[in-house]
Structures are given as C-alpha cells and as structure tokens.
Amino acid sequence: MNPASATGGESVIGLAMLGKVAGVLLALIALILLCAWLARRLAPGLAQANGGPQLNIVASKALGTREKVVVLQVEDQWLLLGVGGGQINHLHTLPARTPTEKGTAAATNTGSFAERFARALGQNLGGRGKQT
C-alpha cells in the first residue's frame, strides 16, 4: 500500500467531517435567527391577546434635559407621570376626557399640514404681515 494514498484519504475524510460540522453550525444559526424573527413578529400580537389594559400616551412635556412629564391613558383614566433619572413617579390620576372635551387645541390640530401651517402662521403674524 502506498503511504501517500493513505494520507490523502484521511485528509478527504477530515474535510468531509469539517463540512458536516460547518453545515450543522450554519443550520443552527439559521434556526436561532428564525426563532428571534418569529418572536419579534408575534410578541405585539400576544400582548394584545392577553386582554391587558390599553396604554396610550396622551401628552408629553420635557422639563429639562432628562426629565419630563407624561400623561398616559390607561382604560378610562389619565395618569400623570414624572419621568427622569431612571425613575417613573406617579404624580396624579385624572378621569379621561373625550376628544370633544379637550378644548380648542384639539380642534385646531385637525386638517392637513398646509391648513394647520397657514393657521399657525396667521396666528403668529397677528396682522403684521397684512398691508392695506
């Protein structure tokens, strides 16, 4: 038996094993990425299916570089929260108002961008831009 042919056969077997291991590793990485993608896609649907309370941010106002006040609607209540410094503090609870009770600010924010811009520009100029 020729020693050169025996060495060549062992290297082919080694390459075959290396190829199988690489294939299994690639399949495992693909499976992990698929599971992560599915979890991200299904997570919002699962949270809503639990029947938990619906949360909506009604308003937010920055008080400083890292502090702000947030009005959060939870079902039929508004929660006034102070957010800052890695903490969230409950400040006050209010009954939620309907959109018609919000006043004129809500009424003026309706319409297209051009209409709102024209209204805001007219209010800011206050007649200064008019020449008769």
C-alpha positions in Angstrom: 0.0 0.0 0.0 1.3 3.4 -0.9 1.6 5.8 2.2 0.8 8.8 0.1 -2.6 7.5 -0.9 -3.4 6.7 2.8 -2.7 10.3 3.8 -4.8 11.7 1.0 -7.8 9.5 2.1 -7.5 10.7 5.7 -7.5 14.3 4.6 -10.6 13.8 2.4 -12.4 12.2 5.4 -11.3 15.1 7.6 -12.6 17.7 5.1 -15.9 15.8 4.9 -16.3 15.9 8.7 -15.4 19.6 8.7 -18.0 20.3 6.0 -20.7 18.4 8.0 -19.8 20.4 11.2 -19.9 23.7 9.3 -23.3 22.7 7.8 -24.8 21.9 11.2 -23.5 25.1 12.7 -25.0 27.2 9.8 -28.3 25.4 10.2 -28.3 26.1 13.9 -27.5 29.8 13.4 -30.3 30.0 10.8 -32.8 28.3 13.3 -31.8 30.8 16.0 -32.3 33.8 13.7 -35.7 32.4 12.6 -36.9 32.0 16.2 -35.8 35.5 17.0 -37.6 36.9 14.0 -40.8 35.0 14.9 -40.7 36.1 18.5 -40.4 39.7 17.4 -43.2 39.4 14.9 -45.6 37.6 17.3 -44.8 39.5 20.5 -47.1 42.5 19.9 -50.0 40.2 18.9 -49.5 38.1 22.1 -49.5 41.2 24.3 -52.8 42.4 22.9 -54.3 38.9 23.0 -53.8 38.8 26.8 -56.5 41.4 27.3 -54.3 43.7 29.3 -55.1 47.4 29.6 -54.6 49.5 26.5 -51.9 52.2 27.1 -51.7 55.4 25.1 -49.5 58.4 25.6 -51.8 61.5 25.6 -49.2 64.2 26.1 -45.6 64.7 27.0 -43.6 67.8 28.0 -39.9 68.0 28.6 -38.9 69.8 31.8 -35.2 69.5 31.5 -32.6 67.6 29.6 -33.5 64.2 31.2 -36.8 64.9 33.0 -40.3 65.1 31.5 -44.0 64.8 32.5 -46.1 62.3 30.6 -49.9 61.9 30.6 -50.7 58.2 30.0 -54.2 56.9 29.3 -55.0 53.6 30.9 -58.5 52.5 30.0 -60.7 55.3 31.4 -58.1 57.2 33.5 -55.2 59.5 32.8 -52.1 59.1 34.8 -49.7 62.0 35.2 -46.2 60.5 35.5 -42.9 62.2 36.2 -40.1 60.5 34.2 -36.4 61.2 34.8 -33.2 59.9 36.4 -34.1 56.3 35.7 -37.3 56.6 37.7 -41.0 56.9 36.9 -43.1 58.6 39.6 -46.9 58.7 39.8 -48.0 62.3 40.3 -51.7 62.4 39.8 -54.7 60.5 38.4 -57.5 62.1 36.4 -60.6 60.8 34.7 -60.0 60.5 30.9 -61.7 63.2 28.8 -63.3 62.5 25.4 -61.8 64.2 22.3 -64.5 66.9 22.4 -63.6 67.9 26.0 -60.0 68.5 25.1 -60.9 72.1 24.0 -59.8 74.2 21.1 -56.3 72.8 20.9 -57.6 69.6 19.6 -59.9 71.4 17.1 -57.1 73.5 15.7 -54.8 70.5 15.1 -57.2 68.9 12.6 -56.9 69.3 8.9 -53.9 68.9 6.5 -50.5 70.1 7.3 -50.9 73.1 4.9 -54.1 74.2 6.7 -52.5 73.9 10.1 -49.4 75.8 8.9 -51.5 78.6 7.5 -53.5 78.9 10.7 -50.3 78.9 12.9 -48.6 81.4 10.6 -51.7 83.7 10.7 -51.8 83.5 14.5 -48.1 84.2 14.8 -48.1 87.1 12.4 -51.3 88.5 14.0 -51.9 91.0 11.3 -48.2 92.2 11.0 -47.9 90.7 7.5 -51.1 92.3 6.2 -50.7 95.6 4.3 -53.7 97.6 3.1 
